[in-house]
Amino acid sequence: MPSSSGASTSNNNGGVGVSFESFLEGWLVRQEHYLDELLTAQQNHHESHERDLKDLISRVLSHYQQYYEEKSRAAHCNVFIVFSPTWFTPFERTFLWIGGFKPGMAFSLVETAVDDLTQDQRRRVARLRQETRAEEKALTDQLARIQESVAAPPVVELVRREGQGQGRREGEEGDTDAVVEALRAAMEGVLGSADTLRTRTAERVVEILNPVQNVKFLAAAAQLQLKIRMWGLQRERGPAPAASGFTT
């Protein structure tokens, strides 16, 4: 039977998952609304004022910033659950890299959604892609070193239970507490660095593109995210036809 402190940890971990899932549901509803705005602006960009497009782009970026701020708070409470988030479907989790989409995905979106890049823009995007790839590799290596440092099976099992909100068993304390706390801090640090790279990469792409191109880029990003979510939910429901509309 878990100790009383383990039960408290379990309740807290469960609360983190429920709290973030509730936030995410509302966030994704707003994401759909922003996608509608982006698609409308993309369709009518010849009639739009540049300041209106810039305002929309700013609001969309602020929307993403809200997501990362809330995610950071969840990670501070329980970083393990953020690395294997219960609020995503198994299909969505196959796309995760250090708790989120790989930053380099932004360049694939630019390639498919923006077909009018200038030569200078292409050079700047290519240079940014190389820099981002190098930083992704450094963070992947850092996470691998963290995982190798605690690869002993008892610790791995304990961390698995922590992430699932199952708490500690009686007698699991002392040195194990110190190892788990060190692991928690290290994983929170690498997650924070990965999220910083994600946001910085997107911001630098936005700086390279003009307002109309940014509307195309951000619309493609939102469409991809929402489609992956929809496909994941459909897989969970099985072969039955998916309902019209989209909630998550």
PyMOL commands that set and color helices and strands:
alter all, ss='L'
color gray80, all
select helices_A, chain A and resi 4-43+45-47+50-77+79-83+90-93+105-113+119-149+153-163+175-208+211-237
alter helices_A, ss='H'
color red, helices_A
deselect
rebuild
show_as cartoon
